[in-house]
Each structure stands twice: as C-alpha cells, then as structure tokens.
Amino acid sequence: MRTKKQGFIGDLLMHLGMIFLSFICLYPFVLSFMVSISTEESIVKNGFKMLPDGFTLTAYRTVFADGSIYTGYLITILVTLIGTLLSLLLTAMAAYGMANNKVQYRNAFALYLYIPSVFSAGLVPWYLVCTQILHLQNTLWALILPSLVSPFNVFLMRNYFKTIPSSLLEAAEIDGCGVMKTAFVVVLPLSKPIIATISLFVGLGYWNNWANALYFIDERRLYPLQYMLYRIESLMRFIRENGAMANMEVPTQTFQMATLFVTIGPILLLYPFVQKYFVKGIMVGAVKG
C-alpha cells in the first residue's frame, strides 16, 4: 500500500514528466513563431533563435499583400465544409450497408473498395477521367470529388458500426423504423466518436490539399489557400535564387513560418472539439474485425 509520501513523489514525477512533454511539443511551435517575426537577414546570419535579433512583420505583410489570399481562404473553407459533409454522408452509407448482415453482396462491395486501395491505375488515367469524362477542369468540384471517398475511412466506420448491438437495431425494426430511420435515429447518434474521427481526417485532407488545384485549376479565382501560398513561395524562391530585385528583402524562410500560422489557425480551433472522440473512434474502428 502506498504511503502519502510515495503518492506525492509519484504525482510530482508524473506532473514533471507532463510538463517536459508539453515543453517538447510547444518548443517547435514557439520557435516557428519567433522565426516568422524575425528579419530574414538575422535568420540567414544567426539561424533560428528563440529571441530574434530583429523584429519585423514583413513575412505576414507579404502573405496578406495580395487581397486574393482572402479568396483563397473562402475557397478552402467552402471546399472543406462541402467535401467533409459529402464525404461523411457517402462513407456512412457505404459503411452501414457493409456492416448490415442482411445486405446481399456486402463482401463483394468490400472487395470492390479494397482493390483500388492496393492497386492504382496511375496518375494519367485518373487525370483523364477527371478532365475528359467528368469535366472537372476549372470547377470547384475538381477540389472536392477526387478526394471524396477513402476506402480506409469506409472500413474504419464499418468496423465501428459492427460494435453497435444488433438487439438495438432489431428493437428499432420492431418499433416500425425503416432502414433510413434506423440509421439516422439509432446508429448515427451512437457513432459520434467515429464521425468526429472521420471528420478530422477528411477535413484535414481537404484543408491541406493543394495537389488537386495544381492538376485541375488554371483560374486564379479558384485557387485554394494552400496552393496560393505555394505559388507565392515558389515565386519568392525564384526571385531570390536568380538575383532579381537585389535591393529588396525577400523573406523566404520567415515567409514559410508565417504561412504555417496563417493556415493552421482554423485547425487549432477545430481540434479541441473532436479530440475527446478521436482516441475512442480510431481505436474501436481499427480493432473490431
């Protein structure tokens, strides 16, 4: 049996360990912020430092100098919201059907989803289908549809649905609930952890996706935030490497850190609301066979 002294020492060591781990996690974040408000000259001369030699907001002014950055934010928010909602709807429908033992050919459908996750036709056929058949070039749907459904998310949600007792579903059928009503009234309210987990996966994917814009978008008004910042950074790197505008300070490294904080803000606001569901959702969905 532990004494009070042993309990106090154990709690103290645990708190010290958590403080140390928190410091390890926060240190890169704080260092990145200090770099983003430093002058490019001090970074090149002295490297990254917790206390910058010179203070400047040049990197942030560069990010927001072009008003189109706000358009990029709007496009990214729209794509993330619409894509996440549609992806959740389709993923839940597919997973619910595969988890229901009464559905015929559910195993064949699972195999149909599994094969593309292992074998890919390649980038060129995928690009031709999106542009020549689906005609997604220079449309908002080009940023949404190619990443709409992930087999991994479908299987994860299916495994979670299998943990719901079948007696609840049978009771709902006895009470007169149809398939759709059972799904929306019984199954989905009990699936908040996996819904929050999939929402985080899909939302982060849409928020950070710039490759679809690179492949399909030529019109500047449809550039998402990540792709717009990528183009700005590439332009500054080209100017710096080729010696153009020699008398002008080009904040390449500080700009990279500034873009980190410009793009990460909404994610930091979203994560605390889904964090409490995340561990439960990912563990139950992954372990259940």
C-alpha positions in Angstrom: 0.0 0.0 0.0 1.4 3.4 -1.0 2.2 5.9 1.7 1.3 9.6 1.3 4.9 10.4 0.7 5.2 7.8 -2.1 1.9 9.1 -3.6 3.2 12.7 -3.5 6.5 11.7 -5.2 4.7 9.7 -7.8 2.3 12.6 -8.6 5.2 15.0 -8.7 7.2 12.9 -11.2 4.1 12.5 -13.3 3.5 16.2 -13.4 7.1 17.0 -14.2 7.0 14.4 -17.0 3.9 16.0 -18.5 5.5 19.5 -18.2 8.6 18.2 -20.0 6.5 16.6 -22.8 4.4 19.8 -23.1 7.6 21.8 -23.5 8.9 19.4 -26.2 5.6 19.9 -28.1 5.4 23.6 -27.7 9.0 24.4 -28.3 8.9 23.9 -32.2 5.7 25.9 -32.3 7.0 28.9 -30.4 10.3 28.7 -32.3 8.5 28.8 -35.6 6.5 31.9 -34.5 9.7 33.7 -33.4 11.2 32.9 -36.8 8.1 34.3 -38.5 8.5 37.7 -36.8 12.3 37.9 -37.4 14.1 39.6 -40.1 15.4 37.5 -43.0 18.9 38.9 -42.5 19.1 37.7 -38.9 17.9 34.3 -39.8 20.5 33.9 -42.5 23.2 35.2 -40.2 22.4 33.6 -36.9 20.0 30.8 -37.7 16.7 30.1 -35.8 16.6 31.6 -32.3 14.0 31.8 -29.6 14.8 35.5 -29.1 15.0 37.2 -32.5 17.7 39.8 -33.1 15.3 41.9 -35.2 11.5 42.2 -35.1 9.5 42.6 -38.3 6.1 41.7 -39.7 7.4 41.6 -43.3 6.6 37.9 -43.8 2.9 38.5 -42.7 2.7 41.6 -44.8 3.9 39.5 -47.8 1.2 36.9 -47.1 -1.6 39.4 -47.0 -0.2 41.9 -49.5 -2.3 40.4 -52.2 -6.0 40.6 -51.4 -6.6 37.3 -53.2 -5.4 35.5 -50.1 -8.9 36.1 -48.7 -10.4 34.5 -51.7 -8.2 31.5 -51.2 -9.4 31.3 -47.6 -13.0 31.4 -48.8 -12.4 28.7 -51.4 -10.6 26.5 -48.9 -13.3 26.8 -46.3 -16.1 26.1 -48.8 -14.2 23.0 -50.1 -13.5 21.7 -46.6 -17.1 22.1 -45.4 -18.8 20.8 -48.5 -16.3 18.0 -49.0 -16.4 16.9 -45.4 -20.2 16.7 -45.3 -20.5 14.9 -48.5 -17.7 12.5 -47.6 -19.2 11.7 -44.3 -22.6 11.0 -45.9 -21.2 8.7 -48.6 -18.8 7.0 -46.2 -21.6 6.4 -43.6 -23.9 5.0 -46.3 -21.3 2.6 -47.6 -20.2 1.5 -44.1 -23.7 1.0 -42.8 -24.6 -1.2 -45.8 -21.4 -3.3 -45.4 -22.0 -3.6 -41.6 -25.5 -4.9 -42.0 -25.6 -8.7 -42.3 -28.9 -8.6 -44.1 -27.4 -6.8 -47.1 -26.5 -9.0 -50.0 -23.2 -8.8 -51.8 -21.7 -6.7 -49.0 -18.5 -8.7 -49.1 -18.2 -8.2 -52.9 -18.7 -4.4 -52.3 -16.0 -4.5 -49.7 -13.6 -6.2 -52.2 -14.6 -3.6 -54.8 -13.4 -0.9 -52.3 -10.3 -2.8 -51.2 -8.8 -3.5 -54.6 -8.3 0.2 -55.6 -6.7 0.9 -52.2 -4.0 -1.6 -53.1 -3.7 -1.3 -56.9 -3.7 2.0 -58.6 -4.2 2.7 -62.3 -1.8 5.6 -62.1 -1.9 9.4 -62.3 -2.5 9.8 -66.0 -5.7 7.6 -66.2 -7.0 9.3 -63.1 -6.3 12.8 -64.6 -8.0 11.8 -67.9 -11.1 10.5 -66.1 -11.4 13.7 -64.1 -10.9 16.0 -67.1 -12.2 14.2 -70.1 -15.1 12.2 -68.7 -16.2 14.1 -65.5 -15.2 17.5 -67.0 -13.9 18.9 -63.6 -11.3 21.2 -65.1 -11.6 24.7 -63.6 -14.6 23.9 -61.4 -15.0 23.9 -57.6 -15.9 20.2 -57.8 -12.3 19.5 -59.0 -11.2 20.3 -55.5 -13.9 18.0 -53.9 -14.8 15.0 -55.9 -11.3 13.4 -56.5 -10.8 13.1 -52.7 -14.4 12.4 -51.7 -14.4 8.8 -50.5 -11.5 6.9 -48.9 -11.7 3.1 -48.6 -9.8 3.3 -45.3 -12.4 5.6 -43.8 -15.2 3.3 -45.0 -13.7 0.3 -43.4 -12.9 2.2 -40.2 -16.6 3.3 -39.9 -17.9 -0.1 -40.9 -15.9 -1.7 -38.1 -17.3 0.8 -35.6 -20.9 0.1 -36.8 -20.3 -3.6 -36.1 -19.8 -2.8 -32.4 -23.4 -1.5 -32.1 -25.5 -4.3 -30.5 -27.8 -5.9 -33.1 -30.5 -6.0 -30.4 -30.9 -2.2 -30.7 -31.4 -2.5 -34.5 -33.9 -5.3 -34.0 -35.8 -3.2 -31.4 -35.9 -0.3 -33.8 -37.3 -2.6 -36.6 -40.0 -3.9 -34.2 -41.0 -0.3 -33.4 -41.5 0.3 -37.1 -38.3 2.0 -38.1 -37.2 1.6 -41.6 -33.6 1.3 -42.8 -33.0 5.0 -43.2 -34.7 5.9 -39.9 -32.8 3.3 -38.0 -29.5 4.7 -39.5 -30.3 8.3 -38.6 -32.1 7.8 -35.3 -30.2 4.8 -33.7 -26.9 4.2 -35.4 -25.5 7.7 -36.1 -26.3 9.2 -32.7 -24.3 6.3 -31.2 -21.4 6.8 -33.6 -20.2 10.3 -32.5 -16.6 9.1 -31.9 -16.1 7.6 -35.3 -17.9 10.5 -37.0 -15.7 13.0 -35.3 -12.6 11.0 -36.2 -13.5 10.7 -39.9 -14.4 14.4 -39.9 -11.0 15.2 -38.7 -9.3 13.0 -41.2 -11.3 14.3 -44.1 -11.3 17.9 -43.0 -7.5 18.0 -42.6 -7.2 16.3 -46.0 -9.3 19.0 -47.8 -7.7 21.8 -45.8 -4.1 20.8 -46.7 -4.8 19.6 -50.3 -3.1 21.7 -52.9 -2.3 18.9 -55.5 -5.8 18.9 -56.9 -5.5 22.7 -57.7 -2.2 22.0 -59.3 -3.7 19.4 -61.6 -7.1 20.9 -62.4 -7.3 24.6 -61.7 -5.9 27.3 -64.0 -8.2 30.2 -62.9 -6.8 32.3 -60.1 -10.3 32.9 -58.6 -10.5 29.2 -57.7 -7.1 28.8 -56.1 -7.4 27.4 -52.6 -5.3 28.8 -49.8 -2.6 26.2 -49.7 -1.9 26.3 -53.5 -1.9 30.1 -53.5 0.7 30.2 -50.7 2.7 27.5 -52.6 2.8 29.7 -55.7 3.8 32.8 -53.7 6.6 30.9 -52.0 7.8 29.4 -55.4 7.9 32.9 -56.8 9.9 34.3 -54.0 12.4 31.4 -54.2 12.8 32.1 -57.9 13.4 35.8 -57.3 16.0 35.0 -54.6 17.9 32.3 -56.5 18.0 34.3 -59.7 19.1 37.6 -58.0 16.1 39.6 -59.2 15.2 42.6 -57.2 18.6 42.6 -55.4 17.7 45.7 -53.4 14.6 44.1 -52.0 14.4 41.9 -48.9 12.7 38.6 -49.9 11.5 36.8 -46.7 11.7 33.2 -47.9 12.3 31.3 -44.6 10.3 33.7 -42.4 7.5 33.5 -45.0 7.4 29.7 -44.7 6.9 30.1 -40.9 4.3 32.8 -41.4 2.3 30.7 -43.7 2.3 27.9 -41.1 0.4 30.2 -38.6 -1.8 31.6 -41.3 -3.0 28.2 -42.4 -3.0 26.3 -39.0 -5.4 28.7 -37.2 -8.7 27.0 -38.1 -7.3 23.6 -37.4 -6.2 24.6 -33.9 -9.8 25.9 -33.3 -11.4 22.7 -34.6 -9.2 20.1 -32.9 -10.3 20.7 -29.3 -13.9 19.9 -30.1 -13.1 16.5 -31.7 -10.1 15.5 -29.6 -12.2 13.8 -26.9 -13.8 11.5 -29.5 -10.6 10.9 -31.5 -8.9 8.2 -29.5 -12.1 6.2 -28.9 -13.2 6.4 -32.5 -9.8 5.3 -34.0 -9.3 2.5 -31.5 -12.7 0.9 -31.7 -12.9 1.3 -35.5 -9.5 -0.2 -36.1 -9.6 -3.1 -33.6 -13.0 -4.5 -34.3 -12.8 -7.1 -37.2 
